[in-house]
Every structure is written in structure tokens, then in C-alpha cells.
């Protein structure tokens, strides 16, 4: 007899699904969830038809804005967000890397003006596949996903 343990449903909040397992703690960090006082449930290395294995995060009574969703997309471009109200999924949203990223990733070029002046960073996304790559609007330096320094949610 095979038994399966399931994580309980949440009444209200957000479920972030299809996170690559390797990116779970990056997502937690960039969303600032370690400082969140809401109930948070996460699972890692769960079976997935789409990813082989995946991670999932459930956050009660919290909904995410576009900047947060862009942060998620940079480290988990295959993720899906489900908005839950009264135990029902009321909105499903596919995370998508936007064409431009502003103010949430630090330019890795130490000589870039954004690292010396109070100018928000601005990048053109030049690759959205497995490894996201960004081109700085100011210094034209390419930053690869492995070098991202993403600002955390406020």
C-alpha cells in the first residue's frame, strides 16, 4: 500500500509552484519571506512532470506585486503563481521574464554608474531561456543569472 503525504490547503494567499528545486531558497530570499510573519509552507524535491523535481511555496494572506513576480521570474522562469481566496484558486499566473528589468538587479560591473550614483539599474533581457542574461542599459555589460544580485522585496 502506497501512502502519500499532502501539504494542507491554504484559505487565502499565494501558492508559488513549479520552482526548480535548486532555486527554492533564492526565491525565499528575494521575496524576503524569512522576515514574513505569515504562515509559510514549502516543499523541495517534489515529483514534477514538467521539471523532474520541483519546489513549492505556500504563503497565507500574502499576494505579490509585479516587481516581486519579476524577481521570481529571474531565478525561476518556469514558476506559476496561484492566488487563493476561500480555499479556491481565483487566478493562475504564469511567471514570465519581462523584456526589461528595472531597479531589482545590481549591475556586476563595478565601474557602472549605477554602482556610484543614485540611478536605478535598467537592463534589457537578452536571453530568457534556462540561463537568463541581462544587458545593462548604461555600461552594456552582460550579467548572467549565476551572477545576479537581486534586491529583496521591501
N, C-alpha and C positions, 0 to 999 in steps of 0.2 A: 504494500500500500504506500503510495507516494503522498507526502504531505507538503503543503505549500503555505508559507507564512506570508501574509499580506500586510502592508502598511495601511493603517486606518485612513479613511477618507477625511478630508477637512471640510468644515462647514462653509467657511469663507476664506478666500486668499488666492494664492497663485501656486500652480504646480509647474516647475521647470523640468521638462522631460527631454530625453534623448541627448543628454550631456555626455560627451565622451568621458569615460571614467578618469582618464588622465587629467581632465580639466575641471573636475569637481571642486577641488579646493581653490582653484583660481577663481571660479565663479563665486564661491562663498566669499572670498576675499574682496573681489572688485565690487561686489554688491554691499559690502560692509555688514554681512549677516552675522559676523562674530560679535557685533555690538548691538544686534537686534534683540529686543526683549520678547518678541512674539515667539510662539511655538514653531520650531523648525525641525523637520524630519528630513533626513537624506539617506540615500542608499547608493552603494557603489558596487560595480562589477555585477550588475543585474543582467540577465539574459536579454538580448535585443535582436530582433530580426534584421534591423537596419544597420546596427553598429557592431554586432557580435556581442559586445557587452556595453553597458551604459551606466550612467548615474542619473539620479533624480533628486530634486529638492522640492519640498512642500513647505510653504510659509503661510501661516494663518494670518488673516487680517492685514495682508500687505499686497499692494499692487504696484507694478513697476512702470516707470515713465520711459519715454523714448531713449533718453541718454543711458538708462540702465540696460535697456534692451540692446542698444548698440554695444555696450560693454560686454554683454553676454555673447553677442554675435562674433566679437573679435577672438574669443577663446573657445567658443562652442557654436560654430556656424550651422550645425545641424539641429540645434535645440528647438524645442517647441514650448510655448507658454500657454497654459490653460488657466483662464480666470474662473474661479469657483464662487458661486453665490448660492447659499442654502443647499449645499451638497451637490449642486448641478453645475456642469460646465456651461457657462454662458458665452464664452468667447474662446476660440482657439486661434493662436497666433504663431506663425512660423517665423522664427528669428531669421533675419536676413542682414548680411553685411551691407551697409549703405555704400553709395559711391564715394561719399566724402565723410570724413571723421573730423569733428572739431572739438578741441578742448579736453579730450579724455585720454589721449595717449601722449606721452612725452617723446620729443624727438631725441633720438640717440646720438645725434651729432653735438658734441659739447660746444662747438662754435656757433650753433644755430642761434639766431636772435631770440627765439622763444625761450632759450635757457638763460638769457641775460636780461631780457626786458619783460614787462608785464603784458605780453602778447599771447593770446590763446593759440595753441597749436592748430594747424589745419593740414589735413592730409588728403590726397587723392588715393583711393583704393585701387591698386594696380593688379592685385590677384585676390580672388575670393575663394579659391579652391581650398584644398586641405591646409595649405600654409598661406595665411593672409599676409599680404605685403602692402605697405603704405609708402607713398612718395610725399615727402614734406613739401608744402607749398612754398616755403621760404628758402630753404637751403638745398632742396632737391635730393636730399639723402634718402635712400630706401631703408625702411625699417621692416625687418622680418618678424613674424609672430613670436619666435623664440626670444626676441629682444624687447618685446613690448613691456613698457612700464605704464600700466593703466591706472588712472586716478580712481580712487574708490568713491562710491556713492556717498553723498552727504546726508 
